[in-house]
Amino acid sequence: MAEKIEEKKEKKKKKEIEAVVNIYTSFNNTIVHVTDMSGRTLSKVTGGMVTKHDRLKANPTIGMFIAKRVEEEIKGLGVDSLYVRIRAKTGNPAPGPGAQAIIKSLSRAGFKILNILDTTRYPRGGPKKKGGRRGRRV
């Protein structure tokens, strides 16, 4: 009876370590930057670290390899829960093709995805367009 109580205490003591996965995807590259909750870098993997072909850096297949590499690095640190922040290039309507593949691969690897947030910036007016007051005259 006493052994069962000790086993339950050991199971409760296991602390879940959370991390933030920042995914930046454009149509040319994919960057995954994993930080702990205070912002210290745990892992950073880019498309160029996985493949040497420029045209493949934003590919979903390369996204899976990036996720595999990130998983190997942060599993050793004891991370088991993730907050995901996806960011596309400013002004783009949707993130690049690698983002979905990365999230899917990380969830299949056994990480608990707590939240997915889109942090894409969007222009709010911006600087003055060229062409003058009356616009470009053809």
MODELLER restraints for C-alpha pairs under 7 A, 6 or more apart:
rsr = mdl.restraints
at = mdl.atoms
rsr.add(forms.Gaussian(group=physical.xy_distance, feature=features.Distance(at['CA:16:A'], at['CA:80:A']), mean=6.30, stdev=0.5))
rsr.add(forms.Gaussian(group=physical.xy_distance, feature=features.Distance(at['CA:16:A'], at['CA:81:A']), mean=6.89, stdev=0.5))
rsr.add(forms.Gaussian(group=physical.xy_distance, feature=features.Distance(at['CA:17:A'], at['CA:78:A']), mean=6.47, stdev=0.5))
rsr.add(forms.Gaussian(group=physical.xy_distance, feature=features.Distance(at['CA:17:A'], at['CA:79:A']), mean=4.79, stdev=0.5))
rsr.add(forms.Gaussian(group=physical.xy_distance, feature=features.Distance(at['CA:17:A'], at['CA:80:A']), mean=5.90, stdev=0.5))
rsr.add(forms.Gaussian(group=physical.xy_distance, feature=features.Distance(at['CA:17:A'], at['CA:81:A']), mean=6.34, stdev=0.5))
rsr.add(forms.Gaussian(group=physical.xy_distance, feature=features.Distance(at['CA:18:A'], at['CA:36:A']), mean=6.72, stdev=0.5))
rsr.add(forms.Gaussian(group=physical.xy_distance, feature=features.Distance(at['CA:18:A'], at['CA:37:A']), mean=6.82, stdev=0.5))
rsr.add(forms.Gaussian(group=physical.xy_distance, feature=features.Distance(at['CA:18:A'], at['CA:79:A']), mean=5.83, stdev=0.5))
rsr.add(forms.Gaussian(group=physical.xy_distance, feature=features.Distance(at['CA:18:A'], at['CA:80:A']), mean=6.38, stdev=0.5))
rsr.add(forms.Gaussian(group=physical.xy_distance, feature=features.Distance(at['CA:18:A'], at['CA:81:A']), mean=4.69, stdev=0.5))
rsr.add(forms.Gaussian(group=physical.xy_distance, feature=features.Distance(at['CA:18:A'], at['CA:82:A']), mean=5.62, stdev=0.5))
rsr.add(forms.Gaussian(group=physical.xy_distance, feature=features.Distance(at['CA:19:A'], at['CA:34:A']), mean=6.78, stdev=0.5))
rsr.add(forms.Gaussian(group=physical.xy_distance, feature=features.Distance(at['CA:19:A'], at['CA:35:A']), mean=5.74, stdev=0.5))
rsr.add(forms.Gaussian(group=physical.xy_distance, feature=features.Distance(at['CA:19:A'], at['CA:36:A']), mean=4.42, stdev=0.5))
rsr.add(forms.Gaussian(group=physical.xy_distance, feature=features.Distance(at['CA:19:A'], at['CA:37:A']), mean=5.66, stdev=0.5))
rsr.add(forms.Gaussian(group=physical.xy_distance, feature=features.Distance(at['CA:19:A'], at['CA:79:A']), mean=6.71, stdev=0.5))
rsr.add(forms.Gaussian(group=physical.xy_distance, feature=features.Distance(at['CA:19:A'], at['CA:81:A']), mean=6.45, stdev=0.5))
rsr.add(forms.Gaussian(group=physical.xy_distance, feature=features.Distance(at['CA:19:A'], at['CA:82:A']), mean=5.04, stdev=0.5))
rsr.add(forms.Gaussian(group=physical.xy_distance, feature=features.Distance(at['CA:19:A'], at['CA:83:A']), mean=6.26, stdev=0.5))
rsr.add(forms.Gaussian(group=physical.xy_distance, feature=features.Distance(at['CA:20:A'], at['CA:34:A']), mean=5.66, stdev=0.5))
rsr.add(forms.Gaussian(group=physical.xy_distance, feature=features.Distance(at['CA:20:A'], at['CA:35:A']), mean=5.26, stdev=0.5))
rsr.add(forms.Gaussian(group=physical.xy_distance, feature=features.Distance(at['CA:20:A'], at['CA:36:A']), mean=5.96, stdev=0.5))
rsr.add(forms.Gaussian(group=physical.xy_distance, feature=features.Distance(at['CA:20:A'], at['CA:37:A']), mean=6.45, stdev=0.5))
rsr.add(forms.Gaussian(group=physical.xy_distance, feature=features.Distance(at['CA:20:A'], at['CA:82:A']), mean=5.66, stdev=0.5))
rsr.add(forms.Gaussian(group=physical.xy_distance, feature=features.Distance(at['CA:20:A'], at['CA:83:A']), mean=4.70, stdev=0.5))
rsr.add(forms.Gaussian(group=physical.xy_distance, feature=features.Distance(at['CA:20:A'], at['CA:84:A']), mean=5.91, stdev=0.5))
rsr.add(forms.Gaussian(group=physical.xy_distance, feature=features.Distance(at['CA:21:A'], at['CA:32:A']), mean=6.80, stdev=0.5))
rsr.add(forms.Gaussian(group=physical.xy_distance, feature=features.Distance(at['CA:21:A'], at['CA:33:A']), mean=5.91, stdev=0.5))
rsr.add(forms.Gaussian(group=physical.xy_distance, feature=features.Distance(at['CA:21:A'], at['CA:34:A']), mean=4.50, stdev=0.5))
rsr.add(forms.Gaussian(group=physical.xy_distance, feature=features.Distance(at['CA:21:A'], at['CA:35:A']), mean=6.57, stdev=0.5))
rsr.add(forms.Gaussian(group=physical.xy_distance, feature=features.Distance(at['CA:21:A'], at['CA:82:A']), mean=6.61, stdev=0.5))
rsr.add(forms.Gaussian(group=physical.xy_distance, feature=features.Distance(at['CA:21:A'], at['CA:83:A']), mean=6.04, stdev=0.5))
rsr.add(forms.Gaussian(group=physical.xy_distance, feature=features.Distance(at['CA:21:A'], at['CA:84:A']), mean=4.79, stdev=0.5))
rsr.add(forms.Gaussian(group=physical.xy_distance, feature=features.Distance(at['CA:21:A'], at['CA:85:A']), mean=6.06, stdev=0.5))
rsr.add(forms.Gaussian(group=physical.xy_distance, feature=features.Distance(at['CA:22:A'], at['CA:32:A']), mean=5.72, stdev=0.5))
rsr.add(forms.Gaussian(group=physical.xy_distance, feature=features.Distance(at['CA:22:A'], at['CA:33:A']), mean=5.06, stdev=0.5))
rsr.add(forms.Gaussian(group=physical.xy_distance, feature=features.Distance(at['CA:22:A'], at['CA:34:A']), mean=6.09, stdev=0.5))
rsr.add(forms.Gaussian(group=physical.xy_distance, feature=features.Distance(at['CA:22:A'], at['CA:84:A']), mean=6.16, stdev=0.5))
rsr.add(forms.Gaussian(group=physical.xy_distance, feature=features.Distance(at['CA:22:A'], at['CA:85:A']), mean=4.85, stdev=0.5))
rsr.add(forms.Gaussian(group=physical.xy_distance, feature=features.Distance(at['CA:22:A'], at['CA:86:A']), mean=6.09, stdev=0.5))
rsr.add(forms.Gaussian(group=physical.xy_distance, feature=features.Distance(at['CA:23:A'], at['CA:31:A']), mean=5.83, stdev=0.5))
rsr.add(forms.Gaussian(group=physical.xy_distance, feature=features.Distance(at['CA:23:A'], at['CA:32:A']), mean=4.62, stdev=0.5))
rsr.add(forms.Gaussian(group=physical.xy_distance, feature=features.Distance(at['CA:23:A'], at['CA:33:A']), mean=6.49, stdev=0.5))
rsr.add(forms.Gaussian(group=physical.xy_distance, feature=features.Distance(at['CA:23:A'], at['CA:85:A']), mean=6.08, stdev=0.5))
rsr.add(forms.Gaussian(group=physical.xy_distance, feature=features.Distance(at['CA:23:A'], at['CA:86:A']), mean=4.80, stdev=0.5))
rsr.add(forms.Gaussian(group=physical.xy_distance, feature=features.Distance(at['CA:23:A'], at['CA:87:A']), mean=6.06, stdev=0.5))
rsr.add(forms.Gaussian(group=physical.xy_distance, feature=features.Distance(at['CA:23:A'], at['CA:99:A']), mean=6.76, stdev=0.5))
rsr.add(forms.Gaussian(group=physical.xy_distance, feature=features.Distance(at['CA:24:A'], at['CA:30:A']), mean=5.79, stdev=0.5))
rsr.add(forms.Gaussian(group=physical.xy_distance, feature=features.Distance(at['CA:24:A'], at['CA:31:A']), mean=5.08, stdev=0.5))
rsr.add(forms.Gaussian(group=physical.xy_distance, feature=features.Distance(at['CA:24:A'], at['CA:32:A']), mean=6.42, stdev=0.5))
rsr.add(forms.Gaussian(group=physical.xy_distance, feature=features.Distance(at['CA:24:A'], at['CA:86:A']), mean=6.07, stdev=0.5))
rsr.add(forms.Gaussian(group=physical.xy_distance, feature=features.Distance(at['CA:24:A'], at['CA:87:A']), mean=4.77, stdev=0.5))
rsr.add(forms.Gaussian(group=physical.xy_distance, feature=features.Distance(at['CA:24:A'], at['CA:88:A']), mean=5.79, stdev=0.5))
rsr.add(forms.Gaussian(group=physical.xy_distance, feature=features.Distance(at['CA:25:A'], at['CA:31:A']), mean=6.42, stdev=0.5))
rsr.add(forms.Gaussian(group=physical.xy_distance, feature=features.Distance(at['CA:25:A'], at['CA:87:A']), mean=6.37, stdev=0.5))
rsr.add(forms.Gaussian(group=physical.xy_distance, feature=features.Distance(at['CA:25:A'], at['CA:88:A']), mean=5.17, stdev=0.5))
rsr.add(forms.Gaussian(group=physical.xy_distance, feature=features.Distance(at['CA:25:A'], at['CA:95:A']), mean=5.75, stdev=0.5))
rsr.add(forms.Gaussian(group=physical.xy_distance, feature=features.Distance(at['CA:25:A'], at['CA:96:A']), mean=4.80, stdev=0.5))
rsr.add(forms.Gaussian(group=physical.xy_distance, feature=features.Distance(at['CA:25:A'], at['CA:98:A']), mean=6.62, stdev=0.5))
rsr.add(forms.Gaussian(group=physical.xy_distance, feature=features.Distance(at['CA:25:A'], at['CA:99:A']), mean=6.42, stdev=0.5))
rsr.add(forms.Gaussian(group=physical.xy_distance, feature=features.Distance(at['CA:26:A'], at['CA:58:A']), mean=7.00, stdev=0.5))
rsr.add(forms.Gaussian(group=physical.xy_distance, feature=features.Distance(at['CA:26:A'], at['CA:88:A']), mean=5.70, stdev=0.5))
rsr.add(forms.Gaussian(group=physical.xy_distance, feature=features.Distance(at['CA:26:A'], at['CA:89:A']), mean=5.56, stdev=0.5))
rsr.add(forms.Gaussian(group=physical.xy_distance, feature=features.Distance(at['CA:26:A'], at['CA:95:A']), mean=6.52, stdev=0.5))
rsr.add(forms.Gaussian(group=physical.xy_distance, feature=features.Distance(at['CA:26:A'], at['CA:96:A']), mean=4.88, stdev=0.5))
rsr.add(forms.Gaussian(group=physical.xy_distance, feature=features.Distance(at['CA:27:A'], at['CA:58:A']), mean=5.80, stdev=0.5))
rsr.add(forms.Gaussian(group=physical.xy_distance, feature=features.Distance(at['CA:27:A'], at['CA:96:A']), mean=5.18, stdev=0.5))
rsr.add(forms.Gaussian(group=physical.xy_distance, feature=features.Distance(at['CA:28:A'], at['CA:57:A']), mean=6.29, stdev=0.5))
rsr.add(forms.Gaussian(group=physical.xy_distance, feature=features.Distance(at['CA:28:A'], at['CA:58:A']), mean=5.31, stdev=0.5))
rsr.add(forms.Gaussian(group=physical.xy_distance, feature=features.Distance(at['CA:29:A'], at['CA:47:A']), mean=5.92, stdev=0.5))
rsr.add(forms.Gaussian(group=physical.xy_distance, feature=features.Distance(at['CA:29:A'], at['CA:57:A']), mean=4.87, stdev=0.5))
rsr.add(forms.Gaussian(group=physical.xy_distance, feature=features.Distance(at['CA:29:A'], at['CA:58:A']), mean=4.49, stdev=0.5))
rsr.add(forms.Gaussian(group=physical.xy_distance, feature=features.Distance(at['CA:30:A'], at['CA:46:A']), mean=5.79, stdev=0.5))
rsr.add(forms.Gaussian(group=physical.xy_distance, feature=features.Distance(at['CA:30:A'], at['CA:47:A']), mean=5.32, stdev=0.5))
rsr.add(forms.Gaussian(group=physical.xy_distance, feature=features.Distance(at['CA:30:A'], at['CA:57:A']), mean=6.39, stdev=0.5))
rsr.add(forms.Gaussian(group=physical.xy_distance, feature=features.Distance(at['CA:30:A'], at['CA:58:A']), mean=5.39, stdev=0.5))
rsr.add(forms.Gaussian(group=physical.xy_distance, feature=features.Distance(at['CA:30:A'], at['CA:98:A']), mean=6.55, stdev=0.5))
rsr.add(forms.Gaussian(group=physical.xy_distance, feature=features.Distance(at['CA:31:A'], at['CA:45:A']), mean=6.11, stdev=0.5))
rsr.add(forms.Gaussian(group=physical.xy_distance, feature=features.Distance(at['CA:31:A'], at['CA:46:A']), mean=4.35, stdev=0.5))
rsr.add(forms.Gaussian(group=physical.xy_distance, feature=features.Distance(at['CA:31:A'], at['CA:47:A']), mean=6.45, stdev=0.5))
rsr.add(forms.Gaussian(group=physical.xy_distance, feature=features.Distance(at['CA:32:A'], at['CA:44:A']), mean=5.72, stdev=0.5))
rsr.add(forms.Gaussian(group=physical.xy_distance, feature=features.Distance(at['CA:32:A'], at['CA:45:A']), mean=5.36, stdev=0.5))
rsr.add(forms.Gaussian(group=physical.xy_distance, feature=features.Distance(at['CA:32:A'], at['CA:46:A']), mean=6.12, stdev=0.5))
rsr.add(forms.Gaussian(group=physical.xy_distance, feature=features.Distance(at['CA:33:A'], at['CA:43:A']), mean=5.96, stdev=0.5))
rsr.add(forms.Gaussian(group=physical.xy_distance, feature=features.Distance(at['CA:33:A'], at['CA:44:A']), mean=4.38, stdev=0.5))
rsr.add(forms.Gaussian(group=physical.xy_distance, feature=features.Distance(at['CA:33:A'], at['CA:45:A']), mean=6.56, stdev=0.5))
rsr.add(forms.Gaussian(group=physical.xy_distance, feature=features.Distance(at['CA:34:A'], at['CA:41:A']), mean=6.03, stdev=0.5))
rsr.add(forms.Gaussian(group=physical.xy_distance, feature=features.Distance(at['CA:34:A'], at['CA:42:A']), mean=5.47, stdev=0.5))
rsr.add(forms.Gaussian(group=physical.xy_distance, feature=features.Distance(at['CA:34:A'], at['CA:43:A']), mean=5.04, stdev=0.5))
rsr.add(forms.Gaussian(group=physical.xy_distance, feature=features.Distance(at['CA:34:A'], at['CA:44:A']), mean=6.12, stdev=0.5))
rsr.add(forms.Gaussian(group=physical.xy_distance, feature=features.Distance(at['CA:35:A'], at['CA:41:A']), mean=4.38, stdev=0.5))
rsr.add(forms.Gaussian(group=physical.xy_distance, feature=features.Distance(at['CA:35:A'], at['CA:42:A']), mean=5.12, stdev=0.5))
rsr.add(forms.Gaussian(group=physical.xy_distance, feature=features.Distance(at['CA:35:A'], at['CA:43:A']), mean=6.98, stdev=0.5))
rsr.add(forms.Gaussian(group=physical.xy_distance, feature=features.Distance(at['CA:36:A'], at['CA:42:A']), mean=6.65, stdev=0.5))
rsr.add(forms.Gaussian(group=physical.xy_distance, feature=features.Distance(at['CA:42:A'], at['CA:74:A']), mean=6.93, stdev=0.5))
rsr.add(forms.Gaussian(group=physical.xy_distance, feature=features.Distance(at['CA:43:A'], at['CA:70:A']), mean=6.52, stdev=0.5))
rsr.add(forms.Gaussian(group=physical.xy_distance, feature=features.Distance(at['CA:43:A'], at['CA:73:A']), mean=6.66, stdev=0.5))
rsr.add(forms.Gaussian(group=physical.xy_distance, feature=features.Distance(at['CA:45:A'], at['CA:66:A']), mean=6.35, stdev=0.5))
rsr.add(forms.Gaussian(group=physical.xy_distance, feature=features.Distance(at['CA:45:A'], at['CA:70:A']), mean=6.83, stdev=0.5))
rsr.add(forms.Gaussian(group=physical.xy_distance, feature=features.Distance(at['CA:47:A'], at['CA:57:A']), mean=4.56, stdev=0.5))
rsr.add(forms.Gaussian(group=physical.xy_distance, feature=features.Distance(at['CA:47:A'], at['CA:58:A']), mean=6.81, stdev=0.5))
rsr.add(forms.Gaussian(group=physical.xy_distance, feature=features.Distance(at['CA:47:A'], at['CA:62:A']), mean=6.72, stdev=0.5))
rsr.add(forms.Gaussian(group=physical.xy_distance, feature=features.Distance(at['CA:47:A'], at['CA:66:A']), mean=6.94, stdev=0.5))
rsr.add(forms.Gaussian(group=physical.xy_distance, feature=features.Distance(at['CA:48:A'], at['CA:57:A']), mean=6.21, stdev=0.5))
rsr.add(forms.Gaussian(group=physical.xy_distance, feature=features.Distance(at['CA:50:A'], at['CA:65:A']), mean=7.00, stdev=0.5))
rsr.add(forms.Gaussian(group=physical.xy_distance, feature=features.Distance(at['CA:50:A'], at['CA:66:A']), mean=6.73, stdev=0.5))
rsr.add(forms.Gaussian(group=physical.xy_distance, feature=features.Distance(at['CA:51:A'], at['CA:57:A']), mean=6.68, stdev=0.5))
rsr.add(forms.Gaussian(group=physical.xy_distance, feature=features.Distance(at['CA:56:A'], at['CA:62:A']), mean=6.97, stdev=0.5))
rsr.add(forms.Gaussian(group=physical.xy_distance, feature=features.Distance(at['CA:58:A'], at['CA:96:A']), mean=6.88, stdev=0.5))
rsr.add(forms.Gaussian(group=physical.xy_distance, feature=features.Distance(at['CA:58:A'], at['CA:97:A']), mean=6.37, stdev=0.5))
rsr.add(forms.Gaussian(group=physical.xy_distance, feature=features.Distance(at['CA:58:A'], at['CA:98:A']), mean=5.71, stdev=0.5))
rsr.add(forms.Gaussian(group=physical.xy_distance, feature=features.Distance(at['CA:59:A'], at['CA:97:A']), mean=6.18, stdev=0.5))
rsr.add(forms.Gaussian(group=physical.xy_distance, feature=features.Distance(at['CA:59:A'], at['CA:98:A']), mean=5.64, stdev=0.5))
rsr.add(forms.Gaussian(group=physical.xy_distance, feature=features.Distance(at['CA:60:A'], at['CA:97:A']), mean=5.66, stdev=0.5))
rsr.add(forms.Gaussian(group=physical.xy_distance, feature=features.Distance(at['CA:60:A'], at['CA:98:A']), mean=4.27, stdev=0.5))
rsr.add(forms.Gaussian(group=physical.xy_distance, feature=features.Distance(at['CA:60:A'], at['CA:101:A']), mean=5.48, stdev=0.5))
rsr.add(forms.Gaussian(group=physical.xy_distance, feature=features.Distance(at['CA:63:A'], at['CA:98:A']), mean=4.84, stdev=0.5))
rsr.add(forms.Gaussian(group=physical.xy_distance, feature=features.Distance(at['CA:63:A'], at['CA:101:A']), mean=5.77, stdev=0.5))
rsr.add(forms.Gaussian(group=physical.xy_distance, feature=features.Distance(at['CA:63:A'], at['CA:102:A']), mean=5.31, stdev=0.5))
rsr.add(forms.Gaussian(group=physical.xy_distance, feature=features.Distance(at['CA:64:A'], at['CA:101:A']), mean=5.78, stdev=0.5))
rsr.add(forms.Gaussian(group=physical.xy_distance, feature=features.Distance(at['CA:64:A'], at['CA:102:A']), mean=5.52, stdev=0.5))
rsr.add(forms.Gaussian(group=physical.xy_distance, feature=features.Distance(at['CA:64:A'], at['CA:105:A']), mean=6.00, stdev=0.5))
rsr.add(forms.Gaussian(group=physical.xy_distance, feature=features.Distance(at['CA:67:A'], at['CA:102:A']), mean=5.29, stdev=0.5))
rsr.add(forms.Gaussian(group=physical.xy_distance, feature=features.Distance(at['CA:67:A'], at['CA:105:A']), mean=6.12, stdev=0.5))
rsr.add(forms.Gaussian(group=physical.xy_distance, feature=features.Distance(at['CA:67:A'], at['CA:106:A']), mean=6.12, stdev=0.5))
rsr.add(forms.Gaussian(group=physical.xy_distance, feature=features.Distance(at['CA:71:A'], at['CA:106:A']), mean=6.95, stdev=0.5))
rsr.add(forms.Gaussian(group=physical.xy_distance, feature=features.Distance(at['CA:80:A'], at['CA:111:A']), mean=5.08, stdev=0.5))
rsr.add(forms.Gaussian(group=physical.xy_distance, feature=features.Distance(at['CA:80:A'], at['CA:112:A']), mean=6.23, stdev=0.5))
rsr.add(forms.Gaussian(group=physical.xy_distance, feature=features.Distance(at['CA:81:A'], at['CA:111:A']), mean=5.54, stdev=0.5))
rsr.add(forms.Gaussian(group=physical.xy_distance, feature=features.Distance(at['CA:81:A'], at['CA:112:A']), mean=4.60, stdev=0.5))
rsr.add(forms.Gaussian(group=physical.xy_distance, feature=features.Distance(at['CA:81:A'], at['CA:113:A']), mean=5.98, stdev=0.5))
rsr.add(forms.Gaussian(group=physical.xy_distance, feature=features.Distance(at['CA:81:A'], at['CA:114:A']), mean=6.64, stdev=0.5))
rsr.add(forms.Gaussian(group=physical.xy_distance, feature=features.Distance(at['CA:82:A'], at['CA:111:A']), mean=6.73, stdev=0.5))
rsr.add(forms.Gaussian(group=physical.xy_distance, feature=features.Distance(at['CA:82:A'], at['CA:112:A']), mean=6.07, stdev=0.5))
rsr.add(forms.Gaussian(group=physical.xy_distance, feature=features.Distance(at['CA:82:A'], at['CA:113:A']), mean=4.95, stdev=0.5))
rsr.add(forms.Gaussian(group=physical.xy_distance, feature=features.Distance(at['CA:82:A'], at['CA:114:A']), mean=5.82, stdev=0.5))
rsr.add(forms.Gaussian(group=physical.xy_distance, feature=features.Distance(at['CA:83:A'], at['CA:113:A']), mean=6.12, stdev=0.5))
rsr.add(forms.Gaussian(group=physical.xy_distance, feature=features.Distance(at['CA:83:A'], at['CA:114:A']), mean=5.41, stdev=0.5))
rsr.add(forms.Gaussian(group=physical.xy_distance, feature=features.Distance(at['CA:83:A'], at['CA:115:A']), mean=4.97, stdev=0.5))
rsr.add(forms.Gaussian(group=physical.xy_distance, feature=features.Distance(at['CA:83:A'], at['CA:116:A']), mean=6.31, stdev=0.5))
rsr.add(forms.Gaussian(group=physical.xy_distance, feature=features.Distance(at['CA:84:A'], at['CA:115:A']), mean=5.97, stdev=0.5))
rsr.add(forms.Gaussian(group=physical.xy_distance, feature=features.Distance(at['CA:84:A'], at['CA:116:A']), mean=4.69, stdev=0.5))
rsr.add(forms.Gaussian(group=physical.xy_distance, feature=features.Distance(at['CA:84:A'], at['CA:117:A']), mean=6.17, stdev=0.5))
rsr.add(forms.Gaussian(group=physical.xy_distance, feature=features.Distance(at['CA:85:A'], at['CA:116:A']), mean=5.87, stdev=0.5))
rsr.add(forms.Gaussian(group=physical.xy_distance, feature=features.Distance(at['CA:85:A'], at['CA:117:A']), mean=4.75, stdev=0.5))
rsr.add(forms.Gaussian(group=physical.xy_distance, feature=features.Distance(at['CA:85:A'], at['CA:118:A']), mean=5.81, stdev=0.5))
rsr.add(forms.Gaussian(group=physical.xy_distance, feature=features.Distance(at['CA:85:A'], at['CA:119:A']), mean=6.35, stdev=0.5))
rsr.add(forms.Gaussian(group=physical.xy_distance, feature=features.Distance(at['CA:86:A'], at['CA:117:A']), mean=6.13, stdev=0.5))
rsr.add(forms.Gaussian(group=physical.xy_distance, feature=features.Distance(at['CA:86:A'], at['CA:118:A']), mean=4.87, stdev=0.5))
rsr.add(forms.Gaussian(group=physical.xy_distance, feature=features.Distance(at['CA:86:A'], at['CA:119:A']), mean=5.93, stdev=0.5))
rsr.add(forms.Gaussian(group=physical.xy_distance, feature=features.Distance(at['CA:87:A'], at['CA:95:A']), mean=6.56, stdev=0.5))
rsr.add(forms.Gaussian(group=physical.xy_distance, feature=features.Distance(at['CA:87:A'], at['CA:118:A']), mean=5.96, stdev=0.5))
rsr.add(forms.Gaussian(group=physical.xy_distance, feature=features.Distance(at['CA:87:A'], at['CA:119:A']), mean=5.08, stdev=0.5))
rsr.add(forms.Gaussian(group=physical.xy_distance, feature=features.Distance(at['CA:87:A'], at['CA:120:A']), mean=4.48, stdev=0.5))
rsr.add(forms.Gaussian(group=physical.xy_distance, feature=features.Distance(at['CA:88:A'], at['CA:94:A']), mean=6.61, stdev=0.5))
rsr.add(forms.Gaussian(group=physical.xy_distance, feature=features.Distance(at['CA:88:A'], at['CA:95:A']), mean=4.47, stdev=0.5))
rsr.add(forms.Gaussian(group=physical.xy_distance, feature=features.Distance(at['CA:88:A'], at['CA:96:A']), mean=6.62, stdev=0.5))
rsr.add(forms.Gaussian(group=physical.xy_distance, feature=features.Distance(at['CA:88:A'], at['CA:120:A']), mean=5.25, stdev=0.5))
rsr.add(forms.Gaussian(group=physical.xy_distance, feature=features.Distance(at['CA:89:A'], at['CA:120:A']), mean=6.91, stdev=0.5))
rsr.add(forms.Gaussian(group=physical.xy_distance, feature=features.Distance(at['CA:90:A'], at['CA:120:A']), mean=6.31, stdev=0.5))
rsr.add(forms.Gaussian(group=physical.xy_distance, feature=features.Distance(at['CA:90:A'], at['CA:121:A']), mean=5.10, stdev=0.5))
rsr.add(forms.Gaussian(group=physical.xy_distance, feature=features.Distance(at['CA:90:A'], at['CA:122:A']), mean=5.48, stdev=0.5))
rsr.add(forms.Gaussian(group=physical.xy_distance, feature=features.Distance(at['CA:91:A'], at['CA:121:A']), mean=6.88, stdev=0.5))
rsr.add(forms.Gaussian(group=physical.xy_distance, feature=features.Distance(at['CA:91:A'], at['CA:122:A']), mean=5.06, stdev=0.5))
rsr.add(forms.Gaussian(group=physical.xy_distance, feature=features.Distance(at['CA:91:A'], at['CA:123:A']), mean=6.36, stdev=0.5))
rsr.add(forms.Gaussian(group=physical.xy_distance, feature=features.Distance(at['CA:107:A'], at['CA:113:A']), mean=6.60, stdev=0.5))
